Amino acid sequence: DQQVKQNSPSLSVQEGRISILNCDYTNSMFDYFLWYKKYPAEGPTFLISISSIKDKNEDGRFTVFLNKSAKHLSLHIVPSQPGDSAVYFCAASATLTGGGNKLTFGTGTQLKVEL
Amino acid sequence: DSGVTQTPKHLITATGQRVTLRCSPRSGDLSVYWYQQSLDQGLQFLIQYYNGEERAKGNILERFSAQQFPDLHSELNLSSLELGDSALYFCASSGGTASYNSPLHFGNGTRLTVT
Protein backbone atom coordinates (compact mmCIF):
# COMPACT_ATOMS: atom_id res chain seq x y z
CA ASP A 1 0.00 0.00 0.00
CA GLN A 2 1.87 3.04 -1.30
CA GLN A 3 0.53 5.91 0.78
CA VAL A 4 2.88 8.46 -0.78
CA LYS A 5 3.24 8.36 -4.54
CA GLN A 6 5.61 10.06 -6.92
CA ASN A 7 4.32 9.02 -10.30
CA SER A 8 7.14 10.51 -12.36
CA PRO A 9 10.32 8.49 -11.96
CA SER A 10 12.30 11.11 -13.88
CA LEU A 11 12.18 14.72 -15.01
CA SER A 12 14.47 16.64 -17.32
CA VAL A 13 14.60 20.46 -17.26
CA GLN A 14 16.81 23.09 -18.83
CA GLU A 15 19.02 25.23 -16.65
CA GLY A 16 17.27 28.42 -15.59
CA ARG A 17 13.78 27.01 -16.07
CA ILE A 18 11.33 25.90 -13.42
CA SER A 19 11.35 22.32 -12.13
CA ILE A 20 8.07 21.03 -10.77
CA LEU A 21 8.06 17.77 -8.86
CA ASN A 22 4.77 16.25 -7.83
CA CYS A 23 3.62 14.02 -5.03
CA ASP A 24 0.25 12.52 -4.10
CA TYR A 25 -0.80 10.92 -0.85
CA THR A 26 -3.72 8.82 0.25
CA ASN A 27 -3.64 8.96 4.05
CA SER A 28 -5.78 11.86 5.27
CA MET A 29 -4.06 11.65 8.67
CA PHE A 30 -0.81 13.01 7.21
CA ASP A 31 -0.30 16.54 8.44
CA TYR A 32 3.38 17.25 7.88
CA PHE A 33 5.14 16.99 4.55
CA LEU A 34 8.78 17.18 3.57
CA TRP A 35 11.01 17.08 0.53
CA TYR A 36 14.43 15.49 0.57
CA LYS A 37 17.17 15.54 -2.04
CA LYS A 38 19.53 12.63 -2.53
CA TYR A 39 22.83 12.45 -4.40
CA PRO A 40 24.40 9.08 -5.26
CA ALA A 41 26.33 7.48 -2.39
CA GLU A 42 24.91 9.96 0.11
CA GLY A 43 21.97 9.95 2.47
CA PRO A 44 18.85 12.04 1.81
CA THR A 45 19.23 15.72 2.70
CA PHE A 46 16.30 17.70 4.08
CA LEU A 47 15.18 20.49 1.73
CA ILE A 48 11.91 22.02 2.83
CA SER A 49 8.77 21.14 4.74
CA ILE A 50 5.18 22.27 5.13
CA SER A 51 2.56 21.80 7.78
CA SER A 52 -1.00 20.98 6.80
CA ILE A 53 -2.17 24.29 8.23
CA LYS A 54 -0.35 26.06 5.40
CA ASP A 55 -0.68 25.83 1.65
CA LYS A 56 2.68 27.27 0.69
CA ASN A 57 6.18 27.47 2.11
CA GLU A 58 9.12 29.14 0.45
CA ASP A 59 12.84 28.93 1.04
CA GLY A 60 15.03 30.62 -1.51
CA ARG A 61 14.68 28.90 -4.86
CA PHE A 62 12.47 26.17 -3.37
CA THR A 63 8.72 26.45 -2.81
CA VAL A 64 6.41 23.70 -1.66
CA PHE A 65 2.69 23.87 -2.34
CA LEU A 66 0.10 21.78 -0.53
CA ASN A 67 -3.43 21.10 -1.77
CA LYS A 68 -5.11 19.19 1.02
CA SER A 69 -8.39 18.66 -0.77
CA ALA A 70 -6.59 16.99 -3.65
CA LYS A 71 -4.06 15.31 -1.35
CA HIS A 72 -1.32 16.67 -3.55
CA LEU A 73 1.89 18.54 -2.99
CA SER A 74 4.50 19.88 -5.31
CA LEU A 75 8.01 21.24 -5.14
CA HIS A 76 8.98 24.12 -7.40
CA ILE A 77 12.61 24.94 -8.04
CA VAL A 78 13.23 28.29 -9.71
CA PRO A 79 15.62 28.78 -11.39
CA SER A 80 16.86 25.25 -11.81
CA GLN A 81 20.62 24.74 -11.65
CA PRO A 82 22.80 21.80 -12.74
CA GLY A 83 23.65 21.15 -9.08
CA ASP A 84 19.97 20.44 -8.47
CA SER A 85 20.30 17.20 -10.45
CA ALA A 86 19.48 14.52 -7.88
CA VAL A 87 16.70 12.22 -6.73
CA TYR A 88 13.94 14.04 -4.88
CA PHE A 89 11.84 12.23 -2.30
CA CYS A 90 8.53 13.39 -0.96
CA ALA A 91 7.73 12.30 2.61
CA ALA A 92 4.79 12.64 4.95
CA SER A 93 4.05 12.00 8.59
CA ALA A 94 1.13 11.85 10.98
CA THR A 95 0.98 12.18 14.73
CA LEU A 96 1.35 8.75 16.24
CA THR A 97 -0.35 7.67 19.43
CA GLY A 98 2.28 7.77 22.17
CA GLY A 99 4.54 10.05 20.19
CA GLY A 100 6.92 8.95 17.49
CA ASN A 101 7.68 10.39 14.10
CA LYS A 102 7.32 7.88 11.29
CA LEU A 103 8.05 9.38 7.89
CA THR A 104 6.51 7.65 4.88
CA PHE A 105 8.49 8.22 1.70
CA GLY A 106 7.61 8.18 -1.97
CA THR A 107 9.76 6.28 -4.44
CA GLY A 108 11.53 9.40 -5.69
CA THR A 109 11.88 11.43 -8.87
CA GLN A 110 15.22 11.72 -10.64
CA LEU A 111 15.67 15.33 -11.69
CA LYS A 112 18.19 16.15 -14.39
CA VAL A 113 18.97 19.79 -15.07
CA GLU A 114 20.59 20.19 -18.45
CA LEU A 115 22.83 23.01 -19.64
CA ASP B 1 27.71 16.60 6.42
CA SER B 2 24.54 15.71 8.34
CA GLY B 3 26.41 14.81 11.52
CA VAL B 4 24.95 11.29 11.50
CA THR B 5 27.63 8.61 11.25
CA GLN B 6 26.98 5.09 10.00
CA THR B 7 29.41 2.19 9.97
CA PRO B 8 30.36 0.20 8.06
CA LYS B 9 29.77 1.78 4.65
CA HIS B 10 29.70 -1.56 2.90
CA LEU B 11 29.04 -5.06 4.13
CA ILE B 12 29.12 -8.29 2.14
CA THR B 13 27.98 -11.46 3.81
CA ALA B 14 26.43 -14.82 3.08
CA THR B 15 22.88 -16.05 3.50
CA GLY B 16 22.08 -17.24 6.99
CA GLN B 17 24.60 -14.95 8.63
CA ARG B 18 24.06 -12.16 11.15
CA VAL B 19 25.32 -8.59 10.91
CA THR B 20 25.23 -5.45 13.04
CA LEU B 21 24.93 -1.96 11.63
CA ARG B 22 25.92 0.97 13.79
CA CYS B 23 24.71 4.57 13.92
CA SER B 24 25.80 7.62 15.88
CA PRO B 25 23.21 10.41 15.82
CA ARG B 26 23.86 14.14 15.52
CA SER B 27 25.04 15.74 18.73
CA GLY B 28 22.02 16.55 20.88
CA ASP B 29 19.54 14.41 18.97
CA LEU B 30 17.68 11.90 21.11
CA SER B 31 15.71 10.15 18.37
CA VAL B 32 17.20 7.58 16.02
CA TYR B 33 15.42 6.03 13.06
CA TRP B 34 16.27 3.14 10.76
CA TYR B 35 15.15 2.94 7.14
CA GLN B 36 15.69 0.35 4.43
CA GLN B 37 15.99 1.21 0.75
CA SER B 38 15.84 -1.73 -1.65
CA LEU B 39 16.50 -1.45 -5.36
CA ASP B 40 14.08 0.98 -7.05
CA GLN B 41 12.14 1.40 -3.84
CA GLY B 42 11.51 4.34 -1.60
CA LEU B 43 12.79 4.39 1.93
CA GLN B 44 10.87 1.98 4.14
CA PHE B 45 10.60 2.89 7.80
CA LEU B 46 11.82 0.17 10.12
CA ILE B 47 11.93 1.51 13.67
CA GLN B 48 12.40 4.60 15.84
CA TYR B 49 14.05 4.94 19.24
CA TYR B 50 13.89 7.92 21.55
CA ASN B 51 16.35 8.19 24.39
CA GLY B 52 16.79 4.44 24.59
CA GLU B 53 13.15 3.45 24.23
CA GLU B 54 11.35 2.11 21.21
CA ARG B 55 8.91 4.80 20.03
CA ALA B 56 7.52 3.68 16.68
CA LYS B 57 7.69 0.53 14.62
CA GLY B 58 7.27 0.03 10.91
CA ASN B 59 7.76 -2.87 8.54
CA ILE B 60 10.57 -4.47 10.49
CA LEU B 61 10.98 -8.22 10.12
CA GLU B 62 11.16 -10.41 13.20
CA ARG B 63 14.68 -11.41 12.11
CA PHE B 64 15.70 -7.79 12.59
CA SER B 65 16.12 -6.02 15.90
CA ALA B 66 17.48 -2.70 17.07
CA GLN B 67 18.44 -0.92 20.22
CA GLN B 68 19.60 2.47 21.37
CA PHE B 69 22.28 2.65 24.02
CA PRO B 70 22.74 5.13 26.90
CA ASP B 71 25.25 7.11 24.82
CA LEU B 72 22.44 7.36 22.21
CA HIS B 73 24.17 5.40 19.48
CA SER B 74 22.02 2.72 17.90
CA GLU B 75 22.59 -0.69 16.39
CA LEU B 76 20.46 -2.58 13.90
CA ASN B 77 20.91 -6.34 14.03
CA LEU B 78 19.96 -8.42 11.01
CA SER B 79 19.97 -12.19 11.41
CA SER B 80 19.31 -15.28 9.29
CA LEU B 81 20.05 -13.09 6.31
CA GLU B 82 18.36 -13.75 2.99
CA LEU B 83 19.21 -12.52 -0.50
CA GLY B 84 16.25 -10.15 -0.34
CA ASP B 85 17.77 -8.34 2.63
CA SER B 86 20.36 -6.81 0.31
CA ALA B 87 19.66 -3.09 0.48
CA LEU B 88 20.85 0.28 1.67
CA TYR B 89 20.16 0.80 5.35
CA PHE B 90 19.91 4.38 6.49
CA CYS B 91 20.00 5.76 9.96
CA ALA B 92 18.55 9.19 10.75
CA SER B 93 18.28 11.34 13.85
CA SER B 94 16.11 14.25 14.83
CA GLY B 95 15.05 16.78 17.36
CA GLY B 96 16.37 16.98 20.81
CA THR B 97 13.04 15.59 21.86
CA ALA B 98 10.66 13.07 20.43
CA SER B 99 9.17 16.03 18.70
CA TYR B 100 6.85 15.44 15.91
CA ASN B 101 7.28 17.72 12.86
CA SER B 102 11.02 17.63 13.16
CA PRO B 103 13.05 16.94 9.98
CA LEU B 104 15.14 13.82 10.00
CA HIS B 105 18.84 14.08 9.24
CA PHE B 106 20.24 11.04 7.49
CA GLY B 107 23.58 9.32 7.49
CA ASN B 108 25.16 8.08 4.27
CA GLY B 109 23.91 4.56 4.75
CA THR B 110 25.32 1.06 4.95
CA ARG B 111 25.12 -0.96 1.75
CA LEU B 112 24.46 -4.59 2.65
CA THR B 113 25.00 -7.28 0.05
CA VAL B 114 23.91 -10.82 0.87
CA THR B 115 25.37 -13.48 -1.42
HADDOCK unambig.tbl for C-alpha pairs under 7 A between the chains (distance, minus, plus):
assign (segid A and resid 32 and name CA) (segid B and resid 101 and name CA) 6.34 0.50 0.50
assign (segid A and resid 41 and name CA) (segid B and resid 108 and name CA) 6.78 0.50 0.50
assign (segid A and resid 42 and name CA) (segid B and resid 108 and name CA) 4.57 0.50 0.50
assign (segid A and resid 43 and name CA) (segid B and resid 106 and name CA) 5.42 0.50 0.50
assign (segid A and resid 43 and name CA) (segid B and resid 107 and name CA) 5.31 0.50 0.50
assign (segid A and resid 43 and name CA) (segid B and resid 108 and name CA) 4.11 0.50 0.50
assign (segid A and resid 43 and name CA) (segid B and resid 109 and name CA) 6.17 0.50 0.50
assign (segid A and resid 44 and name CA) (segid B and resid 106 and name CA) 5.93 0.50 0.50
assign (segid A and resid 45 and name CA) (segid B and resid 105 and name CA) 6.75 0.50 0.50
assign (segid A and resid 45 and name CA) (segid B and resid 106 and name CA) 6.77 0.50 0.50
assign (segid A and resid 46 and name CA) (segid B and resid 103 and name CA) 6.78 0.50 0.50
assign (segid A and resid 46 and name CA) (segid B and resid 105 and name CA) 6.80 0.50 0.50
assign (segid A and resid 95 and name CA) (segid B and resid 100 and name CA) 6.83 0.50 0.50
assign (segid A and resid 99 and name CA) (segid B and resid 55 and name CA) 6.83 0.50 0.50
assign (segid A and resid 99 and name CA) (segid B and resid 98 and name CA) 6.82 0.50 0.50
assign (segid A and resid 100 and name CA) (segid B and resid 55 and name CA) 5.26 0.50 0.50
assign (segid A and resid 100 and name CA) (segid B and resid 56 and name CA) 5.37 0.50 0.50
assign (segid A and resid 100 and name CA) (segid B and resid 98 and name CA) 6.29 0.50 0.50
assign (segid A and resid 100 and name CA) (segid B and resid 100 and name CA) 6.68 0.50 0.50
assign (segid A and resid 101 and name CA) (segid B and resid 100 and name CA) 5.43 0.50 0.50
assign (segid A and resid 102 and name CA) (segid B and resid 45 and name CA) 6.92 0.50 0.50
assign (segid A and resid 102 and name CA) (segid B and resid 56 and name CA) 6.84 0.50 0.50
assign (segid A and resid 103 and name CA) (segid B and resid 45 and name CA) 6.98 0.50 0.50
assign (segid A and resid 104 and name CA) (segid B and resid 45 and name CA) 6.93 0.50 0.50
assign (segid A and resid 105 and name CA) (segid B and resid 42 and name CA) 5.92 0.50 0.50
assign (segid A and resid 105 and name CA) (segid B and resid 43 and name CA) 5.77 0.50 0.50
assign (segid A and resid 106 and name CA) (segid B and resid 42 and name CA) 5.49 0.50 0.50
assign (segid A and resid 107 and name CA) (segid B and resid 41 and name CA) 5.46 0.50 0.50
assign (segid A and resid 107 and name CA) (segid B and resid 42 and name CA) 3.86 0.50 0.50
assign (segid A and resid 108 and name CA) (segid B and resid 42 and name CA) 6.51 0.50 0.50
